[in-house]
Amino acid sequence: MNINILAFGIAKDIINGSTLGLEIQDGTTVGDLKVKLTSQFPDFEKLRSLSIAVNEEYQEDDFVLSEKDEIVIIPPVSGG
């Protein structure tokens, strides 16, 4: 199935854009997606954390993705 991912902050720099389309298998979890992203974009390994939101809610690694989900990569945030 095809999914579209939105990226913000440094994640946008890593994927060279604000959106990314990926082909994934049915049953793919958030954890599987993180592994796929890291293998395709090794700079993700340099981040101290990487969160994934699905349909406007943060999800744990065992959450199963669907084709119509809105998926967002949320890198670590710093500020003061």
Order of alpha helices (4+ residues) and beta strands (2+ residues): beta-alpha-beta-alpha-beta-beta-beta
